[in-house]
Amino acid sequence: MTGQHRIVVLGAGYAGLAAARRLVPTARDAHITVVDARASFVERVRLHQYGAGQSIPEWDLRELLEPKRIHFVQASAQAIEHKRVILDGAPDVEYDSLIYALGSTNDPGVQGVAECAYSVATPEDSEYLRTSIPVGRVVVVGGGATGIELAAELAESRPDSRVLLLGSDEPASWLSARARDHVRRTLERLGVEIRSDAKVIEVTPESVRLADGSVVEAAATVWTAGFGVPELARRSGLAVDGHGRVLTDETLRSISHPDVYAAGDAAVIAGPGGRELRMACATALPTGKYAADAVVARLAGRAPRELRFRYFFQCISLGRRDGVIQFLHADDSPGRTVLTGRTAAWFKEQIVRGAAGAARP
Ligand SMILES: Cc1cc2nc3c(=O)[nH]c(=O)nc-3n(C[C@H](O)[C@H](O)[C@H](O)COP(=O)(O)OP(=O)(O)OC[C@H]3O[C@@H](n4cnc5c(N)ncnc54)[C@H](O)[C@@H]3O)c2cc1C
């Protein structure tokens, strides 16, 4: 490694791959290594489709990265200490700069979720849902984008299931009235039952228990109400928030470890008006790219440019033939323009394909 700057990217999801792709032309003299526990990249934004029985694209990471002179190590990262990543399944790797992009996973915060609930947070969760979901009533917990998309996909692909979407607020509550109405009408047309007054406090093998004491029977429960992040950053002594996400400055550099940068779901990143960017592919891609630029700028002795960021729209699929595209103001609040129906389904599909293309080196 003599003299070569070693950049290690931890995580080959949207953020990590976007970072690696950016480094190839900009850090020509550096040695770039990507580490991921999985052998392949699975389009995470399609895991609800996979869980509902559809096939989705998958790419072999080694075949993708090695021809681009990116060294790939398949191993699970256990700790970061003294500029070294301790790996399980491969020799440890040393770095001069590290981009931390370990993403997020299911959050088993509520009693019984880890033991009894299905999930679509990871490819393994989705595979399990796809192969072992029983016939009968499926309760999808969470009225956020993932819960809505999964409920629609299950209702469309599995006519033998009855789907109940359960949340403490109406589905897509943060969108405009027009977008919310379309989500509700479409879910109802697909046969999804909706309950928006329910706070789940426990999941058991055959039911969910609500805060008001009532019990809802379920052949299967799928948890989509919030994601957690890997414990690695906290365990390794990096400054993290209450959820374990890496705290970063305006250049995405860890506030405690100057050689570590963080991007995507595993990072706390300030957005427009100082508000935190949300966990989204729409955040992971630009922040991964930006973290790479910040590393390269400092390597060249330059100050990194400022992260400029805003969301333009949010896309929610409602099965394969419908959807909602909500255009957003600069402060992330919903604007007046909303696309629905087949146009929205087509638009979302182009965005999902574009996201995979943007990550692919
Ligand atoms: C069903 C579903 C639908 C979604 N739909 C949308 C959408 O429509 N639009 C949108 O913007 N967002 C969507 N999201 C959110 C989006 O998928 C995430 O925000 C995005 O994947 C985050 O990217 P990331 O690179 O930060 O992390 P990930 O994509 O989670 O990648 C992290 C990588 O790190 C690896 N890793 C984790 N721990 C370790 C370890 N210890 N050692 C080695 N490797 C490790 C993992 O294997 C993984 O490859 C959806 C999410 C789900 C689950």
The ligand as an SDF file (V2000), in Angstrom:
LIG
                    3D

 53 58  0  0  0  0  0  0  0  0999 V2000
  -39.2180   -1.8370    1.0480 C   0  0  0  0  0  0  0  0  0  0  0  0
  -38.5070   -0.5240    0.9840 C   0  0  0  0  0  0  0  0  0  0  0  0
  -38.8940    0.4300    0.0400 C   0  0  0  0  0  0  0  0  0  0  0  0
  -38.2280    1.6520   -0.0360 C   0  0  0  0  0  0  0  0  0  0  0  0
  -38.6370    2.5630   -0.9710 N   0  0  0  0  0  0  0  0  0  0  0  0
  -37.9800    3.7460   -1.0840 C   0  0  0  0  0  0  0  0  0  0  0  0
  -38.3550    4.7160   -2.0870 C   0  0  0  0  0  0  0  0  0  0  0  0
  -39.2920    4.4910   -2.8560 O   0  0  0  0  0  0  0  0  0  0  0  0
  -37.6510    5.8700   -2.1670 N   0  0  0  0  0  0  0  0  0  0  0  0
  -36.6080    6.1390   -1.3250 C   0  0  0  0  0  0  0  0  0  0  0  0
  -35.9780    7.2160   -1.4410 O   0  0  0  0  0  0  0  0  0  0  0  0
  -36.2260    5.2560   -0.3520 N   0  0  0  0  0  0  0  0  0  0  0  0
  -36.8900    4.0860   -0.2170 C   0  0  0  0  0  0  0  0  0  0  0  0
  -36.5170    3.1730    0.7500 N   0  0  0  0  0  0  0  0  0  0  0  0
  -35.4080    3.5170    1.6560 C   0  0  0  0  0  0  0  0  0  0  0  0
  -34.0820    3.1910    0.9940 C   0  0  0  0  0  0  0  0  0  0  0  0
  -34.0560    1.8510    0.5660 O   0  0  0  0  0  0  0  0  0  0  0  0
  -32.9280    3.4260    1.9750 C   0  0  0  0  0  0  0  0  0  0  0  0
  -33.0500    4.7350    2.4820 O   0  0  0  0  0  0  0  0  0  0  0  0
  -31.6070    3.2430    1.2620 C   0  0  0  0  0  0  0  0  0  0  0  0
  -31.4380    1.9040    0.8800 O   0  0  0  0  0  0  0  0  0  0  0  0
  -30.4420    3.6830    2.1680 C   0  0  0  0  0  0  0  0  0  0  0  0
  -29.2580    3.4800    1.4630 O   0  0  0  0  0  0  0  0  0  0  0  0
  -27.9100    3.2080    2.2630 P   0  0  0  0  0  0  0  0  0  0  0  0
  -26.8500    3.0290    1.2240 O   0  0  0  0  0  0  0  0  0  0  0  0
  -27.7250    4.2180    3.3110 O   0  0  0  0  0  0  0  0  0  0  0  0
  -28.1340    1.8160    3.0170 O   0  0  0  0  0  0  0  0  0  0  0  0
  -28.5290    0.3050    2.4760 P   0  0  0  0  0  0  0  0  0  0  0  0
  -29.1250    0.4630    1.1370 O   0  0  0  0  0  0  0  0  0  0  0  0
  -29.2950   -0.2200    3.5860 O   0  0  0  0  0  0  0  0  0  0  0  0
  -27.0980   -0.3590    2.3430 O   0  0  0  0  0  0  0  0  0  0  0  0
  -26.3100   -0.6600    3.4560 C   0  0  0  0  0  0  0  0  0  0  0  0
  -25.3500   -1.7720    3.1060 C   0  0  0  0  0  0  0  0  0  0  0  0
  -24.5130   -2.0050    4.2410 O   0  0  0  0  0  0  0  0  0  0  0  0
  -24.3290   -3.3990    4.4020 C   0  0  0  0  0  0  0  0  0  0  0  0
  -24.0120   -3.6770    5.8150 N   0  0  0  0  0  0  0  0  0  0  0  0
  -24.7890   -3.3980    6.8930 C   0  0  0  0  0  0  0  0  0  0  0  0
  -24.1470   -3.7480    8.0230 N   0  0  0  0  0  0  0  0  0  0  0  0
  -22.9480   -4.2580    7.6530 C   0  0  0  0  0  0  0  0  0  0  0  0
  -21.8220   -4.7480    8.3620 C   0  0  0  0  0  0  0  0  0  0  0  0
  -21.7890   -4.7980    9.6980 N   0  0  0  0  0  0  0  0  0  0  0  0
  -20.7670   -5.1760    7.6570 N   0  0  0  0  0  0  0  0  0  0  0  0
  -20.7530   -5.1270    6.3060 C   0  0  0  0  0  0  0  0  0  0  0  0
  -21.7860   -4.6530    5.5810 N   0  0  0  0  0  0  0  0  0  0  0  0
  -22.8700   -4.2240    6.2400 C   0  0  0  0  0  0  0  0  0  0  0  0
  -25.6260   -4.0290    3.9300 C   0  0  0  0  0  0  0  0  0  0  0  0
  -25.4040   -5.3660    3.5040 O   0  0  0  0  0  0  0  0  0  0  0  0
  -26.0400   -3.0960    2.7890 C   0  0  0  0  0  0  0  0  0  0  0  0
  -25.5910   -3.5710    1.5420 O   0  0  0  0  0  0  0  0  0  0  0  0
  -37.1640    1.9450    0.8550 C   0  0  0  0  0  0  0  0  0  0  0  0
  -36.7760    0.9870    1.8030 C   0  0  0  0  0  0  0  0  0  0  0  0
  -37.4310   -0.2300    1.8710 C   0  0  0  0  0  0  0  0  0  0  0  0
  -36.9940   -1.2500    2.8880 C   0  0  0  0  0  0  0  0  0  0  0  0
  1  2  1  0
  2  3  1  0
  2 52  2  0
  3  4  2  0
  4  5  1  0
  4 50  1  0
  5  6  2  0
  6  7  1  0
  6 13  1  0
  7  8  2  0
  7  9  1  0
  9 10  1  0
 10 11  2  0
 10 12  1  0
 12 13  2  0
 13 14  1  0
 14 15  1  0
 14 50  1  0
 15 16  1  0
 16 17  1  0
 16 18  1  0
 18 19  1  0
 18 20  1  0
 20 21  1  0
 20 22  1  0
 22 23  1  0
 23 24  1  0
 24 25  2  0
 24 26  1  0
 24 27  1  0
 27 28  1  0
 28 29  2  0
 28 30  1  0
 28 31  1  0
 31 32  1  0
 32 33  1  0
 33 34  1  0
 33 48  1  0
 34 35  1  0
 35 36  1  0
 35 46  1  0
 36 37  1  0
 36 45  1  0
 37 38  2  0
 38 39  1  0
 39 40  1  0
 39 45  2  0
 40 41  1  0
 40 42  2  0
 42 43  1  0
 43 44  2  0
 44 45  1  0
 46 47  1  0
 46 48  1  0
 48 49  1  0
 50 51  2  0
 51 52  1  0
 52 53  1  0
M  END
$$$$
